[in-house]
Amino acid sequence: MIPIVLGVDHYLKLVIVVDDDIDVFDESDVMWAVATRMQAGPRSRHHFRQPRGDARPSADERGVTAKLGIDATRPFGEPFGAKLVMDPAKMAWARALVDRLGG
């Protein structure tokens, strides 16, 4: 799926695939999935050279750039821990404490 998505848009450089329990509009939720579900190996990381040129600064002198796909999903058909969610009241307490301490 990642190669298809990266191939749809010429300018797209990064795709992160997550499970349906992750809110794709919440960056911290997506990064949580990356931190807890991705393995930095061939199962979770897909790197592609993009032969089409574009004007982005990261492209080389020929206009060649790279694209990255990250699979931050639970392994299919294998047991995996449930997503832990902190109680909202405790989260508010922790945020207030950090704010009080100047963080």
DOLOMAR-126276 format. One record per atom (N, C-alpha, C, CB): residue in one letter; atom name; x negated, y, z negated. Coordinates in nm, 3 decimals, padded with zeros to 5 digits, m for minus. Glycine has a CB too. Example, Ala and Ser with C-alpha at 12.3 -4.5 7.8 and 13.67 -1.06 7.14 Angstrom:
2
[A, N, [m01.319, m00.569, m00.780]]
[A, CA, [m01.230, m00.450, m00.780]]
[A, C, [m01.320, m00.330, m00.780]]
[A, CB, [m01.131, m00.447, m00.905]]
[S, N, [m01.285, m00.225, m00.708]]
[S, CA, [m01.367, m00.106, m00.714]]
[S, C, [m01.290, 00.003, m00.787]]
[S, CB, [m01.408, m00.060, m00.572]]
***
This chain:
103
[M, N, [m00.081, m00.119, 00.000]]
[M, CA, [00.000, 00.000, 00.000]]
[M, C, [m00.086, 00.126, 00.000]]
[M, CB, [00.093, m00.001, m00.119]]
[I, N, [m00.194, 00.127, m00.074]]
[I, CA, [m00.279, 00.245, m00.084]]
[I, C, [m00.332, 00.288, 00.053]]
[I, CB, [m00.395, 00.219, m00.178]]
[P, N, [m00.384, 00.197, 00.135]]
[P, CA, [m00.433, 00.240, 00.267]]
[P, C, [m00.324, 00.303, 00.353]]
[P, CB, [m00.492, 00.123, 00.340]]
[I, N, [m00.201, 00.252, 00.342]]
[I, CA, [m00.090, 00.308, 00.420]]
[I, C, [m00.062, 00.451, 00.375]]
[I, CB, [00.037, 00.221, 00.405]]
[V, N, [m00.053, 00.471, 00.245]]
[V, CA, [m00.024, 00.605, 00.192]]
[V, C, [m00.135, 00.703, 00.229]]
[V, CB, [m00.007, 00.600, 00.039]]
[L, N, [m00.260, 00.660, 00.217]]
[L, CA, [m00.371, 00.749, 00.253]]
[L, C, [m00.374, 00.778, 00.402]]
[L, CB, [m00.504, 00.687, 00.210]]
[G, N, [m00.324, 00.685, 00.482]]
[G, CA, [m00.323, 00.705, 00.626]]
[G, C, [m00.211, 00.793, 00.676]]
[G, CB, [m00.314, 00.574, 00.693]]
[V, N, [m00.109, 00.814, 00.594]]
[V, CA, [00.006, 00.894, 00.635]]
[V, C, [m00.030, 01.042, 00.649]]
[V, CB, [00.121, 00.879, 00.535]]
[D, N, [m00.109, 01.092, 00.557]]
[D, CA, [m00.144, 01.234, 00.557]]
[D, C, [m00.294, 01.250, 00.578]]
[D, CB, [m00.100, 01.302, 00.425]]
[H, N, [m00.331, 01.316, 00.683]]
[H, CA, [m00.470, 01.337, 00.720]]
[H, C, [m00.548, 01.408, 00.609]]
[H, CB, [m00.478, 01.416, 00.850]]
[Y, N, [m00.484, 01.497, 00.535]]
[Y, CA, [m00.553, 01.577, 00.435]]
[Y, C, [m00.549, 01.517, 00.294]]
[Y, CB, [m00.494, 01.714, 00.432]]
[L, N, [m00.472, 01.413, 00.274]]
[L, CA, [m00.461, 01.350, 00.143]]
[L, C, [m00.591, 01.278, 00.110]]
[L, CB, [m00.341, 01.251, 00.139]]
[K, N, [m00.648, 01.307, m00.008]]
[K, CA, [m00.775, 01.245, m00.045]]
[K, C, [m00.765, 01.151, m00.164]]
[K, CB, [m00.875, 01.351, m00.075]]
[L, N, [m00.660, 01.162, m00.245]]
[L, CA, [m00.649, 01.080, m00.365]]
[L, C, [m00.506, 01.032, m00.381]]
[L, CB, [m00.694, 01.159, m00.490]]
[V, N, [m00.492, 00.901, m00.406]]
[V, CA, [m00.362, 00.842, m00.436]]
[V, C, [m00.379, 00.759, m00.563]]
[V, CB, [m00.308, 00.754, m00.316]]
[I, N, [m00.287, 00.778, m00.657]]
[I, CA, [m00.285, 00.697, m00.779]]
[I, C, [m00.151, 00.626, m00.782]]
[I, CB, [m00.308, 00.784, m00.909]]
[V, N, [m00.153, 00.494, m00.785]]
[V, CA, [m00.031, 00.414, m00.788]]
[V, C, [m00.008, 00.371, m00.933]]
[V, CB, [m00.041, 00.289, m00.693]]
[V, N, [00.116, 00.392, m00.982]]
[V, CA, [00.151, 00.359, m01.120]]
[V, C, [00.280, 00.276, m01.123]]
[V, CB, [00.167, 00.488, m01.206]]
[D, N, [00.308, 00.217, m01.237]]
[D, CA, [00.432, 00.142, m01.256]]
[D, C, [00.548, 00.237, m01.282]]
[D, CB, [00.417, 00.042, m01.372]]
[D, N, [00.670, 00.181, m01.282]]
[D, CA, [00.789, 00.264, m01.298]]
[D, C, [00.810, 00.316, m01.440]]
[D, CB, [00.910, 00.187, m01.257]]
[D, N, [00.728, 00.273, m01.536]]
[D, CA, [00.739, 00.327, m01.671]]
[D, C, [00.655, 00.454, m01.688]]
[D, CB, [00.697, 00.223, m01.773]]
[I, N, [00.588, 00.496, m01.582]]
[I, CA, [00.504, 00.615, m01.586]]
[I, C, [00.576, 00.729, m01.514]]
[I, CB, [00.366, 00.588, m01.521]]
[D, N, [00.579, 00.846, m01.576]]
[D, CA, [00.641, 00.964, m01.516]]
[D, C, [00.539, 01.028, m01.422]]
[D, CB, [00.688, 01.065, m01.626]]
[V, N, [00.561, 01.015, m01.292]]
[V, CA, [00.463, 01.065, m01.194]]
[V, C, [00.453, 01.217, m01.195]]
[V, CB, [00.501, 01.017, m01.055]]
[F, N, [00.547, 01.286, m01.258]]
[F, CA, [00.542, 01.431, m01.267]]
[F, C, [00.473, 01.479, m01.394]]
[F, CB, [00.683, 01.487, m01.260]]
[D, N, [00.430, 01.385, m01.478]]
[D, CA, [00.361, 01.417, m01.603]]
[D, C, [00.215, 01.374, m01.588]]
[D, CB, [00.430, 01.347, m01.726]]
[E, N, [00.126, 01.470, m01.566]]
[E, CA, [m00.014, 01.439, m01.542]]
[E, C, [m00.076, 01.358, m01.655]]
[E, CB, [m00.093, 01.567, m01.522]]
[S, N, [m00.042, 01.388, m01.779]]
[S, CA, [m00.100, 01.313, m01.891]]
[S, C, [m00.052, 01.169, m01.891]]
[S, CB, [m00.064, 01.380, m02.024]]
[D, N, [00.071, 01.144, m01.848]]
[D, CA, [00.123, 01.008, m01.839]]
[D, C, [00.049, 00.930, m01.730]]
[D, CB, [00.274, 01.010, m01.810]]
[V, N, [00.027, 00.995, m01.616]]
[V, CA, [m00.047, 00.930, m01.507]]
[V, C, [m00.190, 00.901, m01.550]]
[V, CB, [m00.047, 01.019, m01.379]]
[M, N, [m00.255, 00.997, m01.615]]
[M, CA, [m00.393, 00.975, m01.659]]
[M, C, [m00.399, 00.868, m01.769]]
[M, CB, [m00.454, 01.106, m01.710]]
[W, N, [m00.294, 00.857, m01.850]]
[W, CA, [m00.289, 00.750, m01.949]]
[W, C, [m00.289, 00.615, m01.877]]
[W, CB, [m00.163, 00.764, m02.040]]
[A, N, [m00.211, 00.604, m01.770]]
[A, CA, [m00.207, 00.479, m01.693]]
[A, C, [m00.343, 00.449, m01.633]]
[A, CB, [m00.100, 00.487, m01.582]]
[V, N, [m00.410, 00.550, m01.581]]
[V, CA, [m00.544, 00.529, m01.526]]
[V, C, [m00.639, 00.481, m01.635]]
[V, CB, [m00.597, 00.659, m01.460]]
[A, N, [m00.633, 00.545, m01.751]]
[A, CA, [m00.725, 00.510, m01.860]]
[A, C, [m00.699, 00.372, m01.918]]
[A, CB, [m00.714, 00.613, m01.969]]
[T, N, [m00.575, 00.326, m01.916]]
[T, CA, [m00.544, 00.199, m01.982]]
[T, C, [m00.521, 00.082, m01.887]]
[T, CB, [m00.423, 00.217, m02.067]]
[R, N, [m00.491, 00.109, m01.760]]
[R, CA, [m00.454, 00.001, m01.668]]
[R, C, [m00.551, m00.018, m01.553]]
[R, CB, [m00.319, 00.027, m01.614]]
[M, N, [m00.632, 00.080, m01.525]]
[M, CA, [m00.726, 00.068, m01.413]]
[M, C, [m00.854, 00.001, m01.458]]
[M, CB, [m00.756, 00.205, m01.353]]
[Q, N, [m00.909, m00.081, m01.372]]
[Q, CA, [m01.041, m00.137, m01.391]]
[Q, C, [m01.128, m00.083, m01.279]]
[Q, CB, [m01.039, m00.295, m01.393]]
[A, N, [m01.247, m00.036, m01.311]]
[A, CA, [m01.333, 00.024, m01.209]]
[A, C, [m01.398, m00.085, m01.124]]
[A, CB, [m01.442, 00.112, m01.275]]
[G, N, [m01.316, m00.157, m01.053]]
[G, CA, [m01.364, m00.263, m00.965]]
[G, C, [m01.276, m00.273, m00.844]]
[G, CB, [m01.369, m00.396, m01.039]]
[P, N, [m01.297, m00.375, m00.763]]
[P, CA, [m01.223, m00.386, m00.637]]
[P, C, [m01.071, m00.398, m00.653]]
[P, CB, [m01.273, m00.503, m00.561]]
[R, N, [m01.020, m00.451, m00.766]]
[R, CA, [m00.876, m00.463, m00.781]]
[R, C, [m00.809, m00.327, m00.796]]
[R, CB, [m00.843, m00.549, m00.902]]
[S, N, [m00.875, m00.234, m00.862]]
[S, CA, [m00.812, m00.106, m00.895]]
[S, C, [m00.862, 00.012, m00.816]]
[S, CB, [m00.830, m00.079, m01.039]]
[R, N, [m00.975, 00.000, m00.751]]
[R, CA, [m01.034, 00.115, m00.685]]
[R, C, [m01.054, 00.083, m00.537]]
[R, CB, [m01.168, 00.155, m00.752]]
[H, N, [m01.006, 00.172, m00.453]]
[H, CA, [m01.017, 00.154, m00.309]]
[H, C, [m01.080, 00.280, m00.251]]
[H, CB, [m00.877, 00.125, m00.243]]
[H, N, [m01.192, 00.264, m00.185]]
[H, CA, [m01.266, 00.378, m00.129]]
[H, C, [m01.267, 00.365, 00.022]]
[H, CB, [m01.411, 00.384, m00.185]]
[F, N, [m01.232, 00.472, 00.091]]
[F, CA, [m01.224, 00.470, 00.237]]
[F, C, [m01.301, 00.587, 00.295]]
[F, CB, [m01.077, 00.473, 00.285]]
[R, N, [m01.375, 00.561, 00.401]]
[R, CA, [m01.435, 00.670, 00.478]]
[R, C, [m01.330, 00.720, 00.575]]
[R, CB, [m01.566, 00.623, 00.554]]
[Q, N, [m01.317, 00.849, 00.587]]
[Q, CA, [m01.217, 00.907, 00.675]]
[Q, C, [m01.287, 00.961, 00.799]]
[Q, CB, [m01.136, 01.020, 00.603]]
[P, N, [m01.271, 00.894, 00.913]]
[P, CA, [m01.343, 00.938, 01.032]]
[P, C, [m01.295, 01.068, 01.093]]
[P, CB, [m01.336, 00.833, 01.134]]
[R, N, [m01.169, 01.103, 01.071]]
[R, CA, [m01.118, 01.229, 01.127]]
[R, C, [m01.182, 01.346, 01.056]]
[R, CB, [m00.965, 01.236, 01.116]]
[G, N, [m01.217, 01.445, 01.134]]
[G, CA, [m01.279, 01.562, 01.075]]
[G, C, [m01.175, 01.660, 01.024]]
[G, CB, [m01.367, 01.631, 01.176]]
[D, N, [m01.212, 01.733, 00.924]]
[D, CA, [m01.131, 01.845, 00.879]]
[D, C, [m01.224, 01.950, 00.821]]
[D, CB, [m01.024, 01.800, 00.775]]
[A, N, [m01.169, 02.060, 00.780]]
[A, CA, [m01.252, 02.173, 00.739]]
[A, C, [m01.280, 02.178, 00.590]]
[A, CB, [m01.186, 02.300, 00.781]]
[R, N, [m01.253, 02.071, 00.518]]
[R, CA, [m01.272, 02.077, 00.373]]
[R, C, [m01.422, 02.082, 00.339]]
[R, CB, [m01.205, 01.956, 00.305]]
[P, N, [m01.456, 02.152, 00.232]]
[P, CA, [m01.597, 02.166, 00.194]]
[P, C, [m01.666, 02.035, 00.159]]
[P, CB, [m01.608, 02.259, 00.078]]
[S, N, [m01.591, 01.934, 00.117]]
[S, CA, [m01.654, 01.808, 00.078]]
[S, C, [m01.691, 01.720, 00.197]]
[S, CB, [m01.562, 01.732, m00.014]]
[A, N, [m01.647, 01.755, 00.317]]
[A, CA, [m01.682, 01.677, 00.436]]
[A, C, [m01.828, 01.698, 00.473]]
[A, CB, [m01.590, 01.715, 00.555]]
[D, N, [m01.886, 01.596, 00.538]]
[D, CA, [m02.024, 01.612, 00.582]]
[D, C, [m02.029, 01.693, 00.712]]
[D, CB, [m02.091, 01.474, 00.603]]
[E, N, [m02.146, 01.706, 00.768]]
[E, CA, [m02.163, 01.792, 00.886]]
[E, C, [m02.083, 01.744, 01.007]]
[E, CB, [m02.308, 01.800, 00.923]]
[R, N, [m02.046, 01.617, 01.009]]
[R, CA, [m01.963, 01.565, 01.119]]
[R, C, [m01.814, 01.579, 01.091]]
[R, CB, [m01.996, 01.419, 01.144]]
[G, N, [m01.780, 01.628, 00.971]]
[G, CA, [m01.641, 01.641, 00.934]]
[G, C, [m01.585, 01.514, 00.871]]
[G, CB, [m01.559, 01.677, 01.053]]
[V, N, [m01.674, 01.419, 00.837]]
[V, CA, [m01.632, 01.293, 00.777]]
[V, C, [m01.621, 01.312, 00.626]]
[V, CB, [m01.730, 01.177, 00.811]]
[T, N, [m01.512, 01.265, 00.571]]
[T, CA, [m01.490, 01.274, 00.426]]
[T, C, [m01.452, 01.135, 00.375]]
[T, CB, [m01.379, 01.379, 00.392]]
[A, N, [m01.427, 01.123, 00.248]]
[A, CA, [m01.388, 00.995, 00.188]]
[A, C, [m01.254, 01.013, 00.118]]
[A, CB, [m01.497, 00.944, 00.089]]
[K, N, [m01.184, 00.902, 00.102]]
[K, CA, [m01.056, 00.902, 00.032]]
[K, C, [m01.063, 00.798, m00.078]]
[K, CB, [m00.937, 00.874, 00.130]]
[L, N, [m00.986, 00.820, m00.184]]
[L, CA, [m00.988, 00.729, m00.298]]
[L, C, [m00.846, 00.690, m00.336]]
[L, CB, [m01.060, 00.794, m00.417]]
[G, N, [m00.824, 00.563, m00.353]]
[G, CA, [m00.697, 00.511, m00.403]]
[G, C, [m00.721, 00.440, m00.534]]
[G, CB, [m00.631, 00.417, m00.300]]
[I, N, [m00.640, 00.469, m00.634]]
[I, CA, [m00.654, 00.407, m00.766]]
[I, C, [m00.527, 00.331, m00.799]]
[I, CB, [m00.683, 00.514, m00.875]]
[D, N, [m00.544, 00.204, m00.830]]
[D, CA, [m00.432, 00.120, m00.872]]
[D, C, [m00.428, 00.121, m01.024]]
[D, CB, [m00.445, m00.027, m00.816]]
[A, N, [m00.334, 00.196, m01.081]]
[A, CA, [m00.319, 00.206, m01.226]]
[A, C, [m00.191, 00.133, m01.269]]
[A, CB, [m00.315, 00.355, m01.272]]
[T, N, [m00.168, 00.016, m01.209]]
[T, CA, [m00.051, m00.064, m01.242]]
[T, C, [m00.092, m00.181, m01.330]]
[T, CB, [00.020, m00.115, m01.114]]
[R, N, [00.007, m00.237, m01.398]]
[R, CA, [m00.018, m00.359, m01.476]]
[R, C, [m00.048, m00.472, m01.378]]
[R, CB, [00.105, m00.394, m01.568]]
[P, N, [m00.134, m00.565, m01.416]]
[P, CA, [m00.160, m00.679, m01.327]]
[P, C, [m00.032, m00.759, m01.304]]
[P, CB, [m00.270, m00.771, m01.387]]
[F, N, [00.000, m00.786, m01.180]]
[F, CA, [00.124, m00.856, m01.144]]
[F, C, [00.120, m01.000, m01.194]]
[F, CB, [00.146, m00.854, m00.992]]
[G, N, [00.225, m01.041, m01.264]]
[G, CA, [00.239, m01.179, m01.308]]
[G, C, [00.151, m01.218, m01.425]]
[G, CB, [00.210, m01.268, m01.197]]
[E, N, [00.084, m01.122, m01.485]]
[E, CA, [m00.002, m01.151, m01.600]]
[E, C, [00.051, m01.077, m01.722]]
[E, CB, [m00.149, m01.112, m01.571]]
[P, N, [00.031, m01.135, m01.841]]
[P, CA, [00.077, m01.065, m01.961]]
[P, C, [m00.002, m00.935, m01.979]]
[P, CB, [00.062, m01.154, m02.086]]
[F, N, [00.068, m00.833, m02.023]]
[F, CA, [00.004, m00.703, m02.044]]
[F, C, [00.077, m00.632, m02.156]]
[F, CB, [00.003, m00.617, m01.914]]
[G, N, [00.006, m00.562, m02.239]]
[G, CA, [00.065, m00.491, m02.353]]
[G, C, [00.167, m00.387, m02.311]]
[G, CB, [m00.043, m00.426, m02.435]]
[A, N, [00.265, m00.367, m02.396]]
[A, CA, [00.368, m00.265, m02.370]]
[A, C, [00.311, m00.126, m02.393]]
[A, CB, [00.493, m00.289, m02.460]]
[K, N, [00.369, m00.030, m02.327]]
[K, CA, [00.329, 00.110, m02.344]]
[K, C, [00.372, 00.157, m02.482]]
[K, CB, [00.389, 00.200, m02.233]]
[L, N, [00.279, 00.209, m02.557]]
[L, CA, [00.309, 00.262, m02.689]]
[L, C, [00.344, 00.409, m02.677]]
[L, CB, [00.190, 00.242, m02.786]]
[V, N, [00.451, 00.449, m02.743]]
[V, CA, [00.495, 00.588, m02.739]]
[V, C, [00.500, 00.639, m02.882]]
[V, CB, [00.635, 00.602, m02.669]]
[M, N, [00.433, 00.751, m02.905]]
[M, CA, [00.431, 00.809, m03.039]]
[M, C, [00.564, 00.873, m03.071]]
[M, CB, [00.317, 00.911, m03.052]]
[D, N, [00.607, 00.860, m03.195]]
[D, CA, [00.728, 00.923, m03.243]]
[D, C, [00.719, 01.074, m03.220]]
[D, CB, [00.752, 00.891, m03.393]]
[P, N, [00.822, 01.136, m03.159]]
[P, CA, [00.816, 01.281, m03.130]]
[P, C, [00.790, 01.367, m03.252]]
[P, CB, [00.944, 01.324, m03.067]]
[A, N, [00.844, 01.331, m03.369]]
[A, CA, [00.821, 01.410, m03.490]]
[A, C, [00.675, 01.404, m03.532]]
[A, CB, [00.911, 01.360, m03.604]]
[K, N, [00.615, 01.286, m03.521]]
[K, CA, [00.473, 01.273, m03.557]]
[K, C, [00.385, 01.346, m03.455]]
[K, CB, [00.432, 01.124, m03.565]]
[M, N, [00.424, 01.345, m03.329]]
[M, CA, [00.351, 01.417, m03.226]]
[M, C, [00.357, 01.567, m03.252]]
[M, CB, [00.406, 01.384, m03.086]]
[A, N, [00.474, 01.618, m03.290]]
[A, CA, [00.489, 01.760, m03.322]]
[A, C, [00.403, 01.797, m03.442]]
[A, CB, [00.637, 01.795, m03.349]]
[W, N, [00.400, 01.710, m03.543]]
[W, CA, [00.317, 01.734, m03.661]]
[W, C, [00.169, 01.741, m03.622]]
[W, CB, [00.338, 01.623, m03.766]]
[A, N, [00.124, 01.647, m03.539]]
[A, CA, [m00.016, 01.645, m03.497]]
[A, C, [m00.051, 01.769, m03.415]]
[A, CB, [m00.046, 01.518, m03.415]]
[R, N, [00.039, 01.811, m03.325]]
[R, CA, [00.013, 01.931, m03.245]]
[R, C, [00.006, 02.055, m03.334]]
[R, CB, [00.123, 01.949, m03.138]]
[A, N, [00.095, 02.064, m03.432]]
[A, CA, [00.094, 02.177, m03.524]]
[A, C, [m00.036, 02.179, m03.605]]
[A, CB, [00.216, 02.171, m03.617]]
[L, N, [m00.083, 02.064, m03.647]]
[L, CA, [m00.208, 02.055, m03.721]]
[L, C, [m00.325, 02.101, m03.635]]
[L, CB, [m00.232, 01.911, m03.771]]
[V, N, [m00.331, 02.057, m03.511]]
[V, CA, [m00.438, 02.100, m03.421]]
[V, C, [m00.432, 02.251, m03.399]]
[V, CB, [m00.429, 02.026, m03.287]]
[D, N, [m00.312, 02.304, m03.380]]
[D, CA, [m00.296, 02.448, m03.361]]
[D, C, [m00.343, 02.526, m03.485]]
[D, CB, [m00.149, 02.482, m03.329]]
[R, N, [m00.309, 02.474, m03.603]]
[R, CA, [m00.347, 02.539, m03.727]]
[R, C, [m00.499, 02.538, m03.746]]
[R, CB, [m00.280, 02.470, m03.845]]
[L, N, [m00.563, 02.433, m03.696]]
[L, CA, [m00.709, 02.422, m03.710]]
[L, C, [m00.784, 02.497, m03.600]]
[L, CB, [m00.750, 02.275, m03.708]]
[G, N, [m00.708, 02.561, m03.511]]
[G, CA, [m00.771, 02.643, m03.408]]
[G, C, [m00.799, 02.569, m03.279]]
[G, CB, [m00.896, 02.699, m03.460]]
[G, N, [m00.737, 02.454, m03.259]]
[G, CA, [m00.761, 02.376, m03.138]]
[G, C, [m00.667, 02.411, m03.035]]
[G, CB, [m00.754, 02.232, m03.163]]
***
